[in-house]
Every structure is written in C-alpha cells, then in structure tokens.
Amino acid sequence: MITGADLLALCRHHLDPDSRPIAEHPGHQHTVVLRAATRHGEVIVKAHRHPQRHLNEVHAYQQWTPVIADRTPRLLTKIDDPPAIIVTALPGNPLAATPLPPDRQQAAYLQAGALLAAWHTAEPADSTVDITTWLAERGDAWLQLAEDILSANDRRTIRAHLRELAQLGPVPAAPCHLDFTPRNLLYHDGIVKVLDFEHSRIDLPARDLVRLAHRYWCHRPDLEAAFLTGYGPLTGLDHEIIEHCTHFDHLTAAVRATGRSLPPADPARSRSRS
C-alpha cells in the first residue's frame, strides 16, 4: 500500500522538490491522499488502486472537466508508475459533512444538478456501445461473487432487473461520474465543486442519479426537487434505469463489503454493437 511518505516523494520528484506535507486524508478502500504545499500552491497527490481507475481519472480531467472547468480541481501532472495524479487543492468541505439550513442545502443541490447536466454533455452521446447489455452481463459476473452473500430470492430479483435493464437498449451512453454523491461535492462560500473522477467513464447518465435517489432523496424530496431544477426533468426511461440499477448498486455494495470485487472495466473498450 502506498503511504503518505510515498506520495510526498512522488510530489517532490514530479512537481516540486521542496514540497511539504500538510495533511493526509482517507481515500478509497483504506488508501490515503496527500495534501501538500508546493510552489504551485496547495495540491492533492493521489495514487490509484488499479490502472483502469488511473486511465478513467486522467481521461476525465483531460477531456471532460473543461465543461465545468471552474468547478473542479486542475490536473497538474499525471504519473504512470505508480499510477497517480497531482491536482490543485480546493477550499471547502464535502457537502455531506457541511451542516446547512434547508434553503442553502436546496441551493447546493440545484448547483449540483446543473453541474451533472453539463458533465453529461462533455462529449456527444455514444450509440455505438451496447451499454445496457454490457451492464447486465457485468451484473451477472457480480452475482457469481454474491452466491454465498445474498439469498437465492434476492439473487433472482436482481437477475430479473438485470434482464429488464438489458431489454431497454439500445440507450445512448454519455460521460458519467458514477460516484456523484455529496461526499464528492465540495462546498465553499455557497459554491459547489466536483471531485474524484476515478470511476468516470461512458455509461448511462441516469446511473449517476441512483445513489442520490436511494441514499439521499428518499427522505428529502425537497433536495430531489432542487437537484432536478438544475438537472432537468427525468424521463420514464430514466426512472426505469434508476430502478434497475438501484438493485445493481445494492449487489455491488454487498459484495464489496466482503472485500471482494470485480476488476474495473470500460464498456467502450470491451463491447461495441456491430
């Protein structure tokens, strides 16, 4: 596992030999990220757990963040060995950890909706990837890992939703964040910014609403209404995708809780419609 000292060494080698550590922050799955002071200002040094996560995040910074350029960190350098990035550090705290009165929460969620809507237009929608079939097949692979975790009835229910998801296609895919939750939204002086693009890839835009819908909006319809004011109205197809992919999300969360996982994959690289 890469330590804070390792990240500081990367920063000193690739960006500024006089870099100084400021703080270490928890990352994904017991990893750390380093906040450091450099001649470029404060930066975040992050190592990736898998090469695909590295490719995802570098691609997102290089190709997609320009559509919301003033609301994301800026990529300063990418490191291939080990896979890591150094980005500008932004002021603020995660929206999830920021106590706000209801009206300010609603204003923040409205901004978040507008940011996600812009993100989904970072490049033209892609109809060459059979994304619903790819997701259903990916879900079947996750189900194999869940045989000793979920009941047979739960697995049948999830499998039925995966079949229905596959039958929705073809559905155009677009740039997605795929971990668009308040923990990855930074709040400072009334402004919302977006962080953490290692899961970003071409996917179904409605999938970006799954965790918001079943983790945050279920008891706060006012936040859902505010978000959709910024994002735009959902279609019947969007609601179907959210329903089916909510079961997919529960499946992957249950498997990951045991320490197991499938390696990351990119549908744009692994399946195209003929």
Kinemage of the C-alpha trace (Angstrom):
@kinemage 1
@onewidth
@group {chain A} dominant
@subgroup {mainchain}
@vectorlist {calphas} color= white
{ca met a 1} P 0.000 0.000 0.000
{ca ile a 2} L 1.276 3.466 -0.900
{ca thr a 3} L 1.813 5.677 2.150
{ca gly a 4} L 1.725 9.423 2.662
{ca ala a 5} L 5.532 9.407 2.592
{ca asp a 6} L 5.425 7.686 -0.820
{ca leu a 7} L 3.014 10.326 -2.124
{ca leu a 8} L 5.241 13.120 -0.856
{ca ala a 9} L 8.202 11.545 -2.659
{ca leu a 10} L 6.159 11.461 -5.886
{ca cys a 11} L 5.247 15.118 -5.459
{ca arg a 12} L 8.856 16.102 -4.862
{ca his a 13} L 10.054 14.095 -7.857
{ca his a 14} L 7.386 15.109 -10.383
{ca leu a 15} L 6.272 18.593 -9.330
{ca asp a 16} L 8.323 20.439 -6.717
{ca pro a 17} L 11.412 19.141 -4.863
{ca asp a 18} L 10.592 21.448 -1.959
{ca ser a 19} L 7.042 20.142 -1.452
{ca arg a 20} L 5.921 19.988 2.175
{ca pro a 21} L 3.206 17.720 3.611
{ca ile a 22} L 0.145 19.388 5.078
{ca ala a 23} L -2.244 16.536 5.840
{ca glu a 24} L -3.236 13.027 4.875
{ca his a 25} L -6.878 12.287 4.070
{ca pro a 26} L -8.650 8.926 3.783
{ca gly a 27} L -9.136 7.673 0.238
{ca his a 28} L -10.929 4.714 -1.311
{ca gln a 29} L -10.693 1.361 0.489
{ca his a 30} L -8.169 2.288 3.195
{ca thr a 31} L -5.915 4.286 0.877
{ca val a 32} L -4.679 7.812 1.606
{ca val a 33} L -4.337 11.002 -0.385
{ca leu a 34} L -1.834 13.687 0.498
{ca arg a 35} L -2.370 17.434 0.709
{ca ala a 36} L 0.934 19.217 0.170
{ca ala a 37} L 2.269 22.758 -0.161
{ca thr a 38} L 4.215 23.465 -3.368
{ca arg a 39} L 5.346 26.409 -5.452
{ca his a 40} L 2.123 25.862 -7.418
{ca gly a 41} L 0.041 26.276 -4.275
{ca glu a 42} L -1.600 23.525 -2.281
{ca val a 43} L -2.064 20.269 -4.166
{ca ile a 44} L -3.601 16.841 -3.739
{ca val a 45} L -1.462 13.774 -4.538
{ca lys a 46} L -3.469 10.634 -5.203
{ca ala a 47} L -2.353 7.136 -6.186
{ca his a 48} L -4.788 4.819 -7.965
{ca arg a 49} L -5.569 1.272 -6.851
{ca his a 50} L -5.932 -0.035 -10.404
{ca pro a 51} L -4.589 1.103 -13.812
{ca gln a 52} L -8.145 1.445 -15.154
{ca arg a 53} L -9.017 3.904 -12.377
{ca his a 54} L -5.954 5.895 -13.380
{ca leu a 55} L -6.972 5.919 -17.041
{ca asn a 56} L -10.516 6.936 -16.092
{ca glu a 57} L -9.446 9.885 -13.975
{ca val a 58} L -6.763 11.180 -16.315
{ca his a 59} L -9.171 10.970 -19.261
{ca ala a 60} L -11.867 12.771 -17.299
{ca tyr a 61} L -9.522 15.607 -16.352
{ca gln a 62} L -8.123 15.960 -19.849
{ca gln a 63} L -11.331 15.572 -21.874
{ca trp a 64} L -14.394 16.251 -19.736
{ca thr a 65} L -13.644 18.641 -16.873
{ca pro a 66} L -13.374 21.632 -19.262
{ca val a 67} L -17.196 21.726 -19.448
{ca ile a 68} L -17.227 22.673 -15.742
{ca ala a 69} L -13.641 23.916 -15.560
{ca asp a 70} L -14.212 26.450 -12.773
{ca arg a 71} L -15.889 23.808 -10.598
{ca thr a 72} L -13.218 21.072 -10.491
{ca pro a 73} L -9.582 20.755 -9.469
{ca arg a 74} L -6.999 21.225 -12.224
{ca leu a 75} L -4.724 18.374 -13.276
{ca leu a 76} L -1.087 19.410 -12.791
{ca thr a 77} L 0.672 16.174 -13.665
{ca lys a 78} L -0.062 12.511 -14.249
{ca ile a 79} L 2.330 9.772 -13.158
{ca asp a 80} L 2.274 6.379 -14.852
{ca asp a 81} L 4.493 4.376 -12.492
{ca pro a 82} L 2.980 4.078 -9.993
{ca pro a 83} L -0.348 5.292 -11.430
{ca ala a 84} L -1.032 8.591 -9.698
{ca ile a 85} L -2.080 12.181 -10.274
{ca ile a 86} L -1.379 15.571 -8.733
{ca val a 87} L -4.201 18.120 -8.862
{ca thr a 88} L -4.835 21.526 -7.367
{ca ala a 89} L -6.376 21.521 -3.894
{ca leu a 90} L -9.653 23.377 -3.493
{ca pro a 91} L -11.006 25.119 -0.388
{ca gly a 92} L -14.102 23.823 1.317
{ca asn a 93} L -15.578 20.696 2.871
{ca pro a 94} L -17.588 17.794 1.446
{ca leu a 95} L -21.239 18.726 1.094
{ca ala a 96} L -22.080 15.543 3.027
{ca ala a 97} L -20.197 16.897 6.064
{ca thr a 98} L -21.376 20.505 5.849
{ca pro a 99} L -24.315 21.434 8.099
{ca leu a 100} L -26.556 23.855 6.209
{ca pro a 101} L -30.067 25.197 6.716
{ca pro a 102} L -32.637 23.722 4.286
{ca asp a 103} L -32.636 26.683 1.895
{ca arg a 104} L -28.849 26.519 1.446
{ca gln a 105} L -28.964 22.761 1.051
{ca gln a 106} L -31.515 23.187 -1.696
{ca ala a 107} L -29.376 25.850 -3.400
{ca ala a 108} L -26.380 23.491 -3.245
{ca tyr a 109} L -28.351 20.627 -4.761
{ca leu a 110} L -29.622 22.891 -7.529
{ca gln a 111} L -25.989 23.708 -8.404
{ca ala a 112} L -25.103 20.016 -8.263
{ca gly a 113} L -27.878 19.187 -10.711
{ca ala a 114} L -26.678 21.810 -13.169
{ca leu a 115} L -23.085 20.567 -12.883
{ca leu a 116} L -24.085 16.971 -13.567
{ca ala a 117} L -26.233 18.006 -16.526
{ca ala a 118} L -23.218 19.802 -18.012
{ca trp a 119} L -20.982 16.786 -17.299
{ca his a 120} L -23.303 14.531 -19.269
{ca thr a 121} L -22.806 16.773 -22.320
{ca ala a 122} L -18.992 16.769 -22.141
{ca glu a 123} L -18.986 14.823 -25.405
{ca pro a 124} L -21.769 13.728 -27.766
{ca ala a 125} L -23.902 10.796 -26.673
{ca asp a 126} L -22.485 7.474 -27.876
{ca ser a 127} L -24.789 4.927 -29.505
{ca thr a 128} L -22.022 2.536 -30.562
{ca val a 129} L -21.759 0.862 -27.164
{ca asp a 130} L -24.464 -1.626 -26.176
{ca ile a 131} L -24.332 -0.333 -22.644
{ca thr a 132} L -27.448 -1.988 -21.214
{ca thr a 133} L -26.323 -5.443 -22.371
{ca trp a 134} L -22.813 -4.791 -21.079
{ca leu a 135} L -24.150 -3.760 -17.668
{ca ala a 136} L -26.427 -6.805 -17.472
{ca glu a 137} L -23.512 -9.124 -18.259
{ca arg a 138} L -21.358 -7.286 -15.750
{ca gly a 139} L -24.122 -7.731 -13.191
{ca asp a 140} L -24.196 -11.470 -13.840
{ca ala a 141} L -20.486 -11.610 -13.021
{ca trp a 142} L -21.120 -9.738 -9.758
{ca leu a 143} L -23.930 -12.174 -8.944
{ca gln a 144} L -21.473 -15.052 -9.151
{ca leu a 145} L -19.461 -13.375 -6.406
{ca ala a 146} L -22.615 -12.975 -4.310
{ca glu a 147} L -23.747 -16.615 -4.233
{ca asp a 148} L -22.747 -17.024 -0.577
{ca ile a 149} L -23.738 -13.466 0.393
{ca leu a 150} L -27.278 -12.903 -0.867
{ca ser a 151} L -30.249 -15.225 -0.603
{ca ala a 152} L -31.447 -17.118 -3.666
{ca asn a 153} L -34.579 -14.964 -3.702
{ca asp a 154} L -32.540 -11.729 -3.639
{ca arg a 155} L -30.335 -13.028 -6.443
{ca arg a 156} L -33.402 -13.922 -8.544
{ca thr a 157} L -34.814 -10.429 -8.031
{ca ile a 158} L -31.561 -8.779 -9.069
{ca arg a 159} L -31.190 -11.084 -12.074
{ca ala a 160} L -34.711 -10.157 -13.211
{ca his a 161} L -33.847 -6.460 -13.011
{ca leu a 162} L -30.662 -7.059 -14.986
{ca arg a 163} L -32.658 -8.798 -17.727
{ca glu a 164} L -35.109 -5.913 -17.845
{ca leu a 165} L -32.209 -3.461 -17.992
{ca ala a 166} L -30.729 -5.297 -20.987
{ca gln a 167} L -34.100 -5.171 -22.760
{ca leu a 168} L -34.206 -1.362 -22.510
{ca gly a 169} L -31.424 -0.993 -25.084
{ca pro a 170} L -30.201 0.499 -27.218
{ca val a 171} L -29.791 3.539 -24.966
{ca pro a 172} L -27.228 6.258 -25.773
{ca ala a 173} L -24.315 6.470 -23.326
{ca ala a 174} L -22.569 9.645 -22.185
{ca pro a 175} L -19.786 10.795 -19.865
{ca cys a 176} L -20.754 9.787 -16.316
{ca his a 177} L -19.175 10.382 -12.917
{ca leu a 178} L -20.522 7.174 -11.296
{ca asp a 179} L -19.839 8.304 -7.730
{ca phe a 180} L -21.778 11.561 -7.814
{ca thr a 181} L -22.699 11.870 -4.149
{ca pro a 182} L -22.381 14.655 -1.543
{ca arg a 183} L -19.068 13.204 -0.331
{ca asn a 184} L -17.568 14.085 -3.738
{ca leu a 185} L -19.153 17.532 -3.877
{ca leu a 186} L -17.096 20.264 -2.226
{ca tyr a 187} L -18.939 23.213 -0.654
{ca his a 188} L -17.280 26.586 -0.014
{ca asp a 189} L -18.858 30.029 0.356
{ca gly a 190} L -22.074 28.880 -1.280
{ca ile a 191} L -20.349 27.312 -4.287
{ca val a 192} L -20.398 23.592 -5.136
{ca lys a 193} L -17.493 21.899 -6.917
{ca val a 194} L -16.966 18.306 -8.074
{ca leu a 195} L -14.167 15.925 -7.068
{ca asp a 196} L -12.911 12.394 -7.671
{ca phe a 197} L -13.229 11.177 -11.254
{ca glu a 198} L -11.626 7.726 -10.981
{ca his a 199} L -14.940 5.975 -11.683
{ca ser a 200} L -15.817 8.270 -14.595
{ca arg a 201} L -16.499 6.636 -17.952
{ca ile a 202} L -19.075 6.379 -20.706
{ca asp a 203} L -22.247 4.930 -19.172
{ca leu a 204} L -25.982 5.556 -18.734
{ca pro a 205} L -26.498 9.128 -17.464
{ca ala a 206} L -29.366 8.055 -15.209
{ca arg a 207} L -26.936 5.795 -13.299
{ca asp a 208} L -25.424 8.957 -11.827
{ca leu a 209} L -28.724 9.526 -10.015
{ca val a 210} L -29.015 6.056 -8.456
{ca arg a 211} L -27.136 6.730 -5.216
{ca leu a 212} L -28.671 10.158 -4.828
{ca ala a 213} L -32.149 8.680 -5.254
{ca his a 214} L -31.897 5.779 -2.830
{ca arg a 215} L -29.413 7.179 -0.292
{ca tyr a 216} L -30.223 10.885 -0.066
{ca trp a 217} L -33.542 11.809 -1.654
{ca cys a 218} L -35.750 9.102 -0.156
{ca his a 219} L -36.388 11.255 2.941
{ca arg a 220} L -35.689 14.653 1.360
{ca pro a 221} L -37.967 15.243 -1.632
{ca asp a 222} L -37.078 18.938 -1.401
{ca leu a 223} L -33.461 18.121 -2.306
{ca glu a 224} L -34.607 15.960 -5.204
{ca ala a 225} L -36.791 18.794 -6.497
{ca ala a 226} L -33.927 21.279 -6.173
{ca phe a 227} L -31.485 18.955 -7.944
{ca leu a 228} L -33.863 18.309 -10.833
{ca thr a 229} L -34.477 22.044 -11.189
{ca gly a 230} L -30.803 22.305 -12.093
{ca tyr a 231} L -30.505 18.998 -13.910
{ca gly a 232} L -33.765 18.937 -15.844
{ca pro a 233} L -36.799 16.634 -15.744
{ca leu a 234} L -36.356 12.871 -15.821
{ca thr a 235} L -37.989 10.708 -18.479
{ca gly a 236} L -39.835 7.452 -17.957
{ca leu a 237} L -36.751 5.665 -19.300
{ca asp a 238} L -34.570 7.442 -16.728
{ca his a 239} L -36.818 6.183 -13.924
{ca glu a 240} L -36.641 2.616 -15.264
{ca ile a 241} L -32.853 2.757 -15.426
{ca ile a 242} L -32.676 4.125 -11.876
{ca glu a 243} L -34.935 1.351 -10.600
{ca his a 244} L -32.968 -1.467 -12.249
{ca cys a 245} L -29.559 -0.002 -11.448
{ca thr a 246} L -30.510 0.526 -7.798
{ca his a 247} L -30.624 -3.266 -7.494
{ca phe a 248} L -27.259 -3.452 -9.279
{ca asp a 249} L -25.841 -0.919 -6.808
{ca his a 250} L -27.099 -2.924 -3.818
{ca leu a 251} L -25.450 -6.022 -5.320
{ca thr a 252} L -22.038 -4.441 -5.781
{ca ala a 253} L -22.166 -2.828 -2.320
{ca ala a 254} L -22.933 -6.196 -0.697
{ca val a 255} L -20.039 -7.888 -2.491
{ca arg a 256} L -17.561 -5.091 -1.783
{ca ala a 257} L -18.475 -5.207 1.908
{ca thr a 258} L -16.865 -8.662 1.995
{ca gly a 259} L -13.633 -7.390 0.454
{ca arg a 260} L -14.340 -8.971 -2.932
{ca ser a 261} L -14.732 -7.115 -6.206
{ca leu a 262} L -14.526 -7.392 -9.960
{ca pro a 263} L -11.628 -5.560 -11.607
{ca pro a 264} L -12.642 -2.213 -13.151
{ca ala a 265} L -13.674 -2.327 -16.804
{ca asp a 266} L -14.659 0.111 -19.516
{ca pro a 267} L -17.642 -0.743 -21.750
{ca ala a 268} L -16.305 1.480 -24.519
{ca arg a 269} L -13.227 -0.740 -24.743
{ca ser a 270} L -14.849 -4.120 -24.190
{ca arg a 271} L -18.094 -4.204 -26.186
{ca ser a 272} L -19.437 -2.412 -29.263
{ca arg a 273} L -22.550 -3.103 -31.239
{ca ser a 274} L -21.932 -4.481 -34.728
